[in-house]
Amino acid sequence: MMSLDDLLMKSCISNAVSILSSDQKITFAANSGHVEIDQDGLLLTDEIHLPKLDNFPKSIEDLINLEYDLFGSFYIQGQVFRLDAINAIGGFDEDQTGDDIILRTKLFLYMD
């Protein structure tokens, strides 16, 4: 899942697939940081920006609470979810505004 204005680094998907392939109990894999680029796709800085979370979520309940309590504080792009999890919640609604937040919340609730 990603927003229209995001680009993925070359190894993003293969790294996520590798993680998911290593353990069937893992439902999704996400990036831990991002870099900034200009309109031509050139790096503005080599610095990797990491989420500003004092206590990174350790459970699905923690993820759900973070989603509800600190809206906007947990923003993951380039995440890869297992297809069976997407299908279990009725798939992706292309007509929904705020689709990434809604899909992610539905998936977290399903995982719980």
C-alpha positions as CSV (number, residue, x, y, z in Angstrom):
1,M,0.0,0.0,0.0
2,M,1.3,3.5,-0.8
3,S,0.2,7.0,-1.6
4,L,0.3,8.4,-5.1
5,D,3.0,10.8,-4.2
6,D,5.4,8.2,-2.9
7,L,8.2,6.2,-4.6
8,L,9.6,3.0,-3.4
9,M,13.3,2.3,-3.0
10,K,14.5,-0.6,-5.2
11,S,14.6,-3.3,-2.5
12,C,11.4,-2.2,-0.7
13,I,9.1,-4.9,-2.1
14,S,11.7,-7.7,-2.2
15,N,12.6,-7.1,1.4
16,A,9.0,-7.2,2.5
17,V,8.3,-10.4,0.5
18,S,11.4,-11.9,2.1
19,I,10.2,-11.1,5.6
20,L,6.7,-12.5,4.8
21,S,8.2,-15.6,3.3
22,S,10.3,-16.3,6.3
23,D,7.3,-16.7,8.7
24,Q,3.7,-17.5,7.7
25,K,2.5,-15.9,11.0
26,I,3.6,-12.4,9.8
27,T,0.6,-10.6,8.3
28,F,2.4,-7.5,6.9
29,A,5.8,-5.9,6.5
30,A,6.4,-2.2,6.5
31,N,9.3,0.2,6.1
32,S,11.0,1.6,9.2
33,G,11.9,5.0,7.6
34,H,12.0,7.2,4.6
35,V,14.3,9.6,2.7
36,E,13.4,12.8,0.9
37,I,13.8,13.3,-2.8
38,D,13.3,16.3,-5.2
39,Q,10.8,16.4,-8.1
40,D,13.4,14.7,-10.3
41,G,13.8,11.8,-7.9
42,L,17.2,12.8,-6.6
43,L,18.0,12.4,-2.9
44,L,17.8,15.7,-1.0
45,T,19.7,14.1,1.9
46,D,21.2,10.7,2.8
47,E,19.4,10.9,6.2
48,I,16.8,8.2,6.8
49,H,13.8,9.7,8.7
50,L,12.5,7.2,11.3
51,P,9.1,7.3,13.0
52,K,9.0,9.5,16.1
53,L,7.6,6.9,18.4
54,D,8.9,6.6,22.0
55,N,7.5,3.1,22.4
56,F,7.2,1.4,19.1
57,P,4.1,-0.8,19.0
58,K,4.8,-4.4,20.1
59,S,1.3,-5.9,19.5
60,I,-1.7,-5.4,17.2
61,E,-3.6,-3.9,20.1
62,D,-0.8,-1.3,20.4
63,L,-1.1,-0.5,16.7
64,I,-4.8,-0.1,16.9
65,N,-4.5,2.2,20.0
66,L,-1.9,4.2,18.3
67,E,-4.0,4.6,15.2
68,Y,-7.0,5.9,17.3
69,D,-5.1,7.8,20.0
70,L,-2.4,9.6,18.0
71,F,-3.9,10.0,14.6
72,G,-1.2,10.9,12.1
73,S,1.7,9.7,14.3
74,F,1.9,6.3,12.7
75,Y,2.3,6.6,9.0
76,I,3.7,3.6,7.1
77,Q,4.0,3.6,3.3
78,G,5.2,0.8,1.0
79,Q,3.7,-1.8,3.4
80,V,2.9,-5.2,2.0
81,F,0.0,-7.2,3.4
82,R,-0.8,-10.8,2.7
83,L,-3.6,-11.2,0.1
84,D,-5.6,-13.5,2.3
85,A,-5.8,-10.7,5.0
86,I,-6.9,-8.2,2.3
87,N,-9.6,-10.7,1.1
88,A,-10.7,-11.4,4.6
89,I,-11.8,-7.8,5.1
90,G,-13.6,-7.5,1.8
91,G,-10.7,-6.3,-0.3
92,F,-9.7,-2.7,-1.1
93,D,-12.4,-0.1,-1.7
94,E,-11.1,2.1,-4.6
95,D,-13.9,4.7,-4.0
96,Q,-13.0,5.3,-0.4
97,T,-11.3,8.6,0.7
98,G,-8.5,8.1,3.1
99,D,-8.2,4.6,1.8
100,D,-4.8,3.8,3.4
101,I,-5.9,4.7,6.9
102,I,-9.3,2.9,6.5
103,L,-7.7,-0.2,5.0
104,R,-4.9,-0.3,7.6
105,T,-7.4,0.1,10.5
106,K,-9.7,-2.6,9.1
107,L,-6.7,-4.9,8.7
108,F,-5.4,-4.2,12.2
109,L,-8.9,-4.9,13.6
110,Y,-9.0,-8.1,11.6
111,M,-5.6,-9.1,12.9
112,D,-6.7,-8.5,16.5
